[in-house]
């Protein structure tokens, strides 16, 4: 079943003509409903297998959305155009009637007739929850959940203590009282308050489609790949370029840090003793595959391959600390269907993974701070400032009591209060981990950069080094992802842009990630050859520049450039040719400046200094471009 939810100021419809041989009987009169949730629904062939179950899931979904938009008025609108695999008219009407019966128990219901062509108009409210789509199916529980590790069961049962730890060392115990946080004044830390609520409630299911999904589609960056598993994506040329640039930037900064880059397999033996023990200490669900030889699982990080590599290496204490690094394409986790949400929570992702092998806890502390600086630099370089992020710090009770000074020093280094979760016992392989978290427009948090102190896997895998006393010892391992999943960086940038727009600011991407950095618009065909020369010159300078050569009005071209978030728009006419000074629209600043070609090059080079470069991902001429969305 496919459903489109529209939160409407009003919807009006009138049956006009029969669409099937025996449509539902109805009076041909106009109906109008105001302030309602309109549910456009297509009943599919697969729904015929278990109609009652499908109706139950549909009604549950309607209740969920209606609660979010705070309405008790529902319009049920049969809309065959949502699917190409429709149920038979007879079975479709049966399911529709059962859905009406169930919805009428809790809602003021209006239903459009089945089997008619209808004229209709709809006025949709303009908030983030006003347009949602759902796909309702009867997939098996086993397929939905994947292979569950023992760590997931432990995570469900663990009873954490929650605190806000301030840079001055003050520990504030946090509790939920009457559905409100108590124990800390969040007046100056609203994002941290949202993050704290999210973590304590542990409600990962999405109430609605997050705004970045609309943006990734409207900008022709990314879209769902429906022919694959849920939570997998196709990247169009502009989106692929952005993703590649972020990958290149993370690679660049990790190499500067000094990590050794390696490559490892994406699948491993499910019954391998060391790997299986690790799986059960990590809270993630795995994809499993039966090969001709054995049962394997798809990796969710680079830990497996790097640890096996380190096990076979000859390591001296003089080598420590040393780091191995891989940008894993691809990593996999069977995230749950209700939790999948665009690029925030997905099943296939790209994860930079950097492990440091350290001699002892003192070396761990020094290296962790060095890596923390790397994570901060990467986040800021990608366009996420400290104000955009909240830190979640997780520790075992024993570790906190032993290393309280170190934990407090970490928070002082961050310079803002953090959410501290204290576990009563060690259920995982790590005794401390931190995460940078971004809170989106729906108040859902997503972990980005993270590092972990792992005291278990060296022994589990048999990783050892020769100490200065010539004895074999187990290192302590740090697990760093300086960015988190690359997809989540794109998610955070788009959500940040949406929230800026809601505040009246101009939504944008960082200049170095903008697919087109300069768009040249000639005022008429007469200036097209001049425009081509400027376009070529800017591209030779390493600035992504395209040319709108289409036979459209200049204002139309400018509007479309702004809708594509092009940061610099150059309008080229006779005045600019004669003066050799360009008229440049700065989209984000909402102003026009006059600049020489060389001056504009210098400005953009300065703003993108130190960042990777890739050429324009689409043809230079807009008239030559395919439309992917």
C-alpha positions in Angstrom: 0.0 0.0 0.0 1.3 3.4 -0.9 0.0 6.5 1.0 0.6 10.2 0.6 -0.3 12.3 3.6 -1.1 16.0 3.1 -1.9 18.3 6.1 -4.3 20.7 4.4 -5.9 24.0 5.0 -8.6 22.7 2.7 -9.3 20.0 0.1 -12.2 20.0 -2.4 -13.3 17.2 -4.7 -16.2 16.3 -7.0 -16.8 13.0 -8.9 -17.0 13.6 -12.6 -16.7 10.4 -14.6 -16.5 6.6 -14.0 -12.9 5.3 -14.0 -13.9 1.6 -13.8 -16.8 -0.5 -15.0 -18.5 -0.8 -11.6 -17.4 2.1 -9.4 -18.7 2.8 -5.9 -22.1 4.5 -5.9 -22.0 8.2 -5.1 -23.7 11.5 -5.6 -22.0 13.7 -8.0 -21.7 16.7 -5.6 -18.8 18.8 -4.5 -17.3 18.1 -1.1 -15.0 20.4 0.8 -13.2 19.7 4.1 -11.0 22.2 6.0 -8.1 21.8 8.4 -7.7 18.1 7.8 -5.2 15.3 7.1 -5.8 14.1 3.5 -4.7 10.4 3.0 -4.1 9.7 -0.7 -4.1 5.9 -0.9 -3.3 3.2 -3.5 -4.2 -0.4 -2.5 -1.7 -2.8 -4.1 -1.8 -6.4 -5.3 0.4 -7.6 -2.4 -2.1 -6.2 0.1 -4.6 -8.9 -1.0 -2.5 -11.5 0.8 -3.5 -10.3 4.2 -6.1 -7.4 4.0 -6.7 -7.2 7.8 -3.0 -6.8 8.7 -2.6 -4.2 6.0 -5.6 -2.2 7.2 -4.3 -2.4 10.8 -0.8 -1.1 9.8 -2.4 1.6 7.7 -4.7 2.8 10.5 -1.7 2.8 12.9 0.2 5.0 10.4 -2.7 7.4 10.1 -3.0 7.7 13.8 0.7 8.4 14.1 0.7 11.2 11.5 -2.6 12.7 12.8 -1.1 12.9 16.3 1.9 14.7 14.9 -0.1 17.3 13.0 -2.7 17.5 15.8 -5.9 16.8 13.9 -9.0 14.5 14.3 -10.3 15.3 10.8 -9.4 12.7 8.1 -10.1 12.6 4.3 -9.5 9.2 2.7 -8.9 9.7 -1.0 -8.4 6.7 -3.3 -5.5 7.6 -5.7 -4.4 4.9 -8.1 -1.6 7.0 -9.5 0.7 6.2 -6.5 1.3 2.6 -7.7 1.7 0.6 -10.9 0.9 -2.7 -9.0 -2.7 -2.1 -8.0 -5.1 -4.6 -6.3 -8.1 -5.7 -8.3 -11.0 -3.1 -8.0 -13.1 -5.6 -6.0 -10.3 -6.3 -3.4 -9.2 -2.7 -3.4 -12.7 -1.5 -2.5 -13.0 -4.1 0.3 -9.7 -3.0 1.9 -10.8 0.6 1.5 -14.1 0.0 3.2 -12.5 -1.8 6.1 -10.1 1.1 6.5 -13.0 3.5 6.6 -14.7 1.4 9.3 -11.6 1.4 11.5 -10.8 5.1 11.0 -14.4 6.1 11.8 -13.9 4.8 15.4 -11.4 7.5 16.2 -11.7 10.3 13.6 -14.2 12.6 11.9 -13.9 10.8 8.5 -14.7 12.0 5.0 -14.1 9.5 2.1 -13.8 10.3 -1.6 -15.6 7.6 -3.7 -13.7 4.7 -5.2 -13.6 4.1 -9.0 -14.2 7.7 -10.2 -12.3 10.4 -12.0 -12.5 13.4 -9.8 -11.7 17.0 -10.1 -10.0 18.3 -7.0 -8.0 21.1 -5.5 -5.9 21.1 -2.3 -4.2 23.7 -0.3 -1.4 22.3 1.8 0.1 23.8 4.9 3.7 24.8 4.7 5.4 23.1 7.7 7.9 20.2 7.7 5.2 17.6 8.5 2.7 18.8 5.9 3.8 16.4 3.1 4.7 12.8 4.0 4.8 9.5 2.1 4.6 6.0 3.5 4.9 2.6 2.0 3.0 -0.1 4.1 3.9 -3.7 3.6 3.9 -7.1 5.3 7.6 -7.9 5.2 8.6 -10.7 7.7 10.0 -9.8 11.1 13.2 -11.7 10.4 13.9 -9.7 7.3 13.2 -6.5 9.1 15.4 -7.2 12.1 18.5 -8.9 10.6 21.0 -10.7 12.8 20.8 -9.2 16.3 23.9 -9.1 18.5 23.9 -9.8 22.2 25.0 -6.2 22.7 21.6 -5.0 21.4 19.8 -7.0 24.0 22.2 -5.6 26.7 21.6 -2.1 25.4 17.9 -2.5 25.9 18.3 -3.7 29.5 21.1 -1.5 30.7 20.0 1.1 33.2 22.1 4.2 32.7 22.5 7.2 34.9 22.4 10.5 33.0 24.2 13.7 33.8 25.1 17.1 32.3 28.8 17.6 32.9 29.9 21.2 32.7 33.4 22.5 31.8 33.9 23.6 35.4 33.5 20.0 36.5 30.0 20.3 37.9 28.0 17.1 37.6 24.2 17.6 37.2 22.1 14.5 37.5 19.3 14.5 35.0 15.9 12.9 35.5 12.5 12.9 33.7 9.8 14.5 35.8 6.3 14.8 34.3 7.8 14.4 30.8 10.3 17.2 31.4 14.0 17.2 32.1 15.0 18.2 35.6 18.4 18.8 37.1 20.0 21.3 34.8 19.1 24.8 33.4 19.0 24.3 29.6 18.0 27.9 28.9 21.3 28.6 27.2 21.7 25.1 25.8 18.5 24.3 23.8 20.1 22.0 21.3 21.7 20.0 24.2 18.3 19.8 25.8 16.8 18.3 22.6 19.7 15.9 22.4 19.3 14.8 26.0 15.6 14.1 25.6 16.3 12.1 22.5 18.9 10.0 24.2 17.0 9.3 27.4 13.7 8.4 25.7 15.6 6.3 23.0 12.7 6.8 20.6 14.4 6.2 17.2 11.3 5.9 15.0 10.7 8.9 12.7 7.4 10.7 13.2 7.6 12.2 9.7 9.9 12.6 6.7 12.8 14.9 7.7 13.1 18.1 5.6 16.5 17.2 4.2 14.8 14.5 2.1 12.9 17.1 0.2 16.1 19.2 -0.3 18.2 16.3 -1.5 15.6 15.6 -4.1 14.8 19.2 -5.2 18.5 19.9 -5.5 18.9 16.7 -7.6 21.6 15.3 -5.2 20.3 12.0 -3.9 17.2 9.8 -4.0 16.0 6.4 -2.7 16.8 3.4 -4.8 13.6 1.5 -4.7 15.0 -1.4 -6.6 17.4 -2.1 -3.7 16.9 -2.7 0.0 15.2 0.1 2.0 17.7 2.6 3.3 19.9 2.5 0.2 20.4 5.4 -2.2 21.3 6.5 -5.7 23.6 9.6 -6.1 23.0 11.8 -9.0 26.1 13.7 -10.5 25.9 16.7 -8.1 25.3 14.5 -5.1 28.1 12.1 -6.0 30.5 15.0 -6.4 29.6 16.4 -3.0 30.1 13.0 -1.4 33.4 12.5 -3.2 34.7 15.8 -2.0 33.9 15.1 1.6 35.5 11.6 1.3 38.6 13.2 -0.2 38.7 15.9 2.5 38.5 13.3 5.3 41.2 11.2 3.6 43.4 14.2 3.3 43.1 15.2 7.0 43.6 11.6 8.3 46.7 11.2 6.2 48.1 14.5 7.7 47.4 13.0 11.2 49.7 10.1 10.1 47.4 7.1 9.8 48.4 4.3 7.4 45.8 3.7 4.8 44.8 0.1 4.1 41.9 -1.8 2.3 40.0 -4.8 3.7 37.1 -7.0 2.6 33.4 -6.2 3.0 32.3 -9.7 4.2 33.6 -12.0 6.8 33.0 -15.5 8.2 30.1 -15.4 10.6 31.5 -18.3 12.7 35.1 -16.9 13.0 35.7 -17.0 16.8 37.2 -13.5 17.2 34.8 -11.9 14.8 31.7 -13.5 16.4 32.8 -12.4 19.8 33.2 -8.8 18.5 29.8 -8.9 16.8 28.2 -9.7 20.2 29.9 -6.8 21.8 28.7 -4.2 19.3 25.1 -3.0 19.3 24.3 -3.4 15.6 22.2 -5.7 13.4 24.1 -7.5 10.6 23.3 -8.4 7.0 24.1 -12.1 6.6 24.6 -14.0 3.3 25.0 -17.6 2.5 27.9 -18.1 0.1 28.8 -21.4 -1.7 31.3 -22.0 1.2 29.9 -20.5 4.4 27.6 -18.0 6.2 29.1 -14.5 6.1 28.2 -11.1 7.4 28.7 -7.7 5.7 30.9 -5.4 7.7 29.5 -2.4 9.6 32.9 -0.9 10.1 36.6 -1.4 9.2 37.4 -3.0 12.6 37.3 -6.6 11.4 39.8 -6.3 8.6 42.1 -3.9 10.4 42.2 -6.0 13.6 43.0 -9.2 11.6 45.8 -7.2 9.8 47.2 -5.9 13.1 47.1 -9.5 14.6 49.5 -10.7 11.8 51.8 -7.7 12.1 55.1 -7.6 14.2 54.7 -4.6 16.4 57.3 -3.1 18.8 56.6 -0.6 21.6 58.7 1.8 19.5 55.9 1.7 16.8 53.2 2.8 19.3 50.9 4.6 18.9 50.3 3.7 15.3 47.1 4.0 13.3 45.4 2.1 10.5 42.8 3.8 8.3 40.2 2.9 5.7 37.3 4.8 4.2 34.9 1.8 4.0 32.8 1.6 0.8 30.5 0.1 1.7 29.4 -0.6 5.3 26.1 -2.2 6.2 23.7 -2.2 9.2 20.1 -3.5 9.2 18.5 -0.4 10.7 14.8 -0.9 11.4 12.2 0.2 8.9 10.5 2.7 11.2 13.8 4.2 12.0 15.1 4.7 8.5 15.0 8.4 7.6 16.8 9.6 4.5 20.5 10.1 5.0 20.2 10.3 8.8 19.6 6.6 9.4 20.2 4.2 6.5 21.4 0.7 5.8 24.3 1.2 3.4 26.8 3.9 4.2 30.4 5.1 3.8 32.4 5.1 7.1 35.9 6.5 7.6 37.4 4.3 10.3 40.8 5.0 12.0 42.1 2.7 14.7 45.1 3.7 16.9 47.0 1.0 18.8 48.4 2.4 22.1 50.8 1.0 24.7 48.9 2.0 27.9 46.2 4.4 29.2 48.6 7.4 29.5 49.4 7.0 25.8 45.6 6.6 25.1 44.8 9.9 26.8 47.4 11.8 24.8 46.4 10.2 21.5 42.6 10.7 22.1 43.1 14.4 22.5 45.1 14.6 19.3 42.4 12.7 17.5 39.7 14.9 19.1 41.4 17.9 17.5 41.3 16.1 14.2 37.6 15.4 14.6 36.8 19.0 15.4 38.8 20.2 12.4 37.0 17.8 10.0 33.5 18.8 11.3 34.3 22.5 11.0 35.9 21.9 7.6 32.7 20.2 6.4 30.6 23.2 7.5 29.5 22.2 11.0 30.5 24.5 13.9 30.6 23.8 17.6 27.2 25.6 17.9 25.7 23.0 15.6 26.9 20.0 17.6 26.3 18.4 21.0 28.6 15.8 22.6 27.4 12.5 24.1 30.0 11.0 26.4 29.5 7.4 27.6 31.6 5.8 30.3 31.5 2.8 32.7 31.1 3.7 36.3 34.5 2.2 37.1 36.3 4.2 34.4 34.7 7.4 35.5 35.7 6.9 39.1 39.3 6.1 38.1 39.7 8.7 35.4 37.5 11.5 36.6 40.2 14.1 36.0 40.7 13.0 32.4 36.9 13.0 31.7 36.6 16.5 33.1 39.7 17.7 31.1 37.9 16.3 28.0 34.8 18.5 28.7 37.0 21.5 29.4 38.7 21.0 26.0 35.2 21.0 24.3 34.3 24.1 26.2 30.5 23.4 26.5 28.4 21.1 28.7 28.1 17.6 27.5 25.6 14.8 28.1 27.2 12.1 30.2 25.8 8.6 30.3 27.2 6.3 33.0 26.9 2.6 32.6 26.8 0.5 35.8 28.9 -2.3 34.2 30.9 -2.9 31.0 28.6 -4.5 28.5 30.5 -3.5 25.3 34.1 -3.6 24.3 34.7 0.1 25.1 34.9 1.7 28.5 34.5 5.3 27.1 33.3 6.8 23.9 32.3 10.2 22.8 30.1 11.2 19.8 29.4 14.5 18.1 25.7 14.7 17.6 23.6 16.8 15.2 20.0 17.5 16.1 17.7 17.9 13.1 14.5 19.8 12.4 12.4 17.1 13.9 14.5 17.0 17.1 16.1 13.7 16.2 19.8 13.3 16.9 22.4 11.6 14.6 25.9 10.7 15.8 28.7 12.0 13.6 32.4 11.9 14.7 33.2 9.3 17.4 36.1 7.8 19.3 36.1 4.9 21.7 38.6 3.4 24.2 38.6 -0.4 23.5 40.2 -2.6 26.2 38.8 -5.9 24.9 39.5 -6.5 21.2 43.3 -6.7 21.3 43.0 -9.8 23.5 40.0 -11.1 21.6 41.9 -10.9 18.2 45.3 -11.8 19.6 46.9 -8.4 18.7 50.1 -8.0 20.7 53.3 -5.9 20.7 56.8 -6.4 22.1 57.4 -4.1 25.1 60.8 -2.7 26.0 61.2 -5.5 28.6 60.9 -8.0 25.7 57.5 -9.2 26.9 54.4 -9.6 24.7 51.5 -7.2 25.7 48.1 -6.3 24.5 47.6 -2.7 23.3 44.6 -0.5 24.0 42.7 0.4 20.8 41.1 3.7 19.9 38.3 3.7 17.3 38.0 7.0 15.5 35.6 8.1 12.8 36.6 11.8 12.4 33.4 12.6 10.4 31.0 9.7 11.1 29.3 8.3 8.0 29.8 10.6 5.0 26.0 10.4 4.3 25.3 11.9 7.7 27.5 14.9 7.0 25.4 15.6 3.9 22.2 15.0 6.1 23.5 17.5 8.7 24.4 20.2 6.1 21.0 20.0 4.4 19.1 20.0 7.7 21.2 22.9 8.9 20.3 24.8 5.7 16.6 24.0 6.2 16.7 25.4 9.7 18.5 28.5 8.6 15.8 29.0 6.0 13.1 28.7 8.7 14.9 31.5 10.5 14.7 33.7 7.4 18.3 33.1 6.3 19.4 31.9 2.8 20.0 28.1 2.7 23.3 27.1 1.3 26.1 24.6 1.1 29.7 25.4 1.9 31.3 27.0 -1.1 33.8 24.2 -1.6 30.9 21.7 -1.8 28.7 23.8 -4.1 28.3 21.8 -7.4 28.3 25.1 -9.3 30.3 27.9 -7.7 29.8 30.5 -10.5 27.0 30.6 -13.0 27.4 33.0 -15.9 24.2 34.4 -17.4 24.5 36.5 -20.6 21.8 39.1 -21.0 21.3 38.0 -24.6 22.6 35.6 -27.3 24.8 38.5 -28.5 27.1 38.0 -25.5 27.2 34.2 -25.5 30.8 34.0 -27.0 32.1 36.4 -24.3 30.3 34.3 -21.7 31.9 31.1 -23.0 35.4 32.7 -22.7 34.8 33.7 -19.1 33.4 30.3 -18.3 36.4 28.5 -19.7 38.8 30.9 -17.8 37.1 30.3 -14.4 37.1 26.5 -14.9 40.8 26.6 -15.8 41.4 28.3 -12.4 39.8 25.4 -10.7 36.4 27.1 -10.0 33.3 25.1 -11.0 31.6 27.4 -13.5 28.7 26.8 -15.8 26.8 28.8 -18.4 23.1 29.3 -18.8 22.8 29.4 -22.6 19.1 28.6 -22.7 16.7 31.0 -24.5 15.0 32.2 -21.3 14.5 35.6 -19.7 17.4 36.7 -17.6 15.3 37.0 -14.4 14.1 33.4 -14.9 17.7 32.3 -15.2 18.7 34.2 -12.1 15.7 32.7 -10.1 16.7 29.1 -11.2 20.3 29.7 -10.2 19.2 30.8 -6.8 16.9 27.8 -6.4 19.9 25.6 -7.2 21.9 27.4 -4.4 24.6 28.7 -6.8 26.6 31.1 -4.6 28.0 33.5 -7.3 25.8 34.5 -10.2 27.5 36.7 -12.9 25.2 38.6 -15.3 27.2 39.5 -18.4 26.2 42.3 -20.8 27.7 45.2 -22.7 28.5 47.2 -19.6 30.6 44.3 -18.1 32.4 43.7 -21.4 33.4 47.3 -21.8 34.4 48.0 -18.2 36.0 44.5 -17.7 34.2 44.5 -14.3 31.7 41.7 -13.5 28.3 42.3 -12.0 28.2 39.5 -9.4 25.2 38.5 -7.3 26.1 37.0 -3.9 23.2 34.8 -3.3 23.8 34.2 0.4 24.5 37.8 1.2 21.6 39.0 -0.9 23.6 41.8 -2.6 25.3 42.6 -5.9 29.0 43.5 -6.1 31.3 44.6 -8.9 34.5 42.6 -9.2 37.2 41.9 -11.8 37.6 38.4 -13.0 40.9 38.0 -11.1 39.4 39.5 -8.0 36.6 37.0 -8.0 39.1 34.2 -8.6 41.1 35.4 -5.6 38.0 35.6 -3.3 36.8 32.1 -4.1 40.3 30.6 -3.9 40.7 32.2 -0.4 37.4 30.8 0.8 38.1 27.3 -0.5 41.8 27.1 0.5 42.9 23.8 1.8 39.8 21.9 0.5 39.8 19.3 -2.3 38.7 20.2 -5.8 36.7 18.3 -8.4 35.6 19.6 -11.7 32.0 20.4 -12.7 29.9 17.2 -12.4 27.5 18.1 -15.3 27.9 19.7 -18.8 29.1 23.3 -18.7 26.1 24.4 -20.9 22.7 24.1 -19.1 21.1 23.4 -22.5 23.0 20.1 -22.6 22.0 18.8 -19.2 19.7 15.8 -18.5 17.2 16.2 -15.8 17.4 13.5 -13.1 14.5 14.7 -10.9 
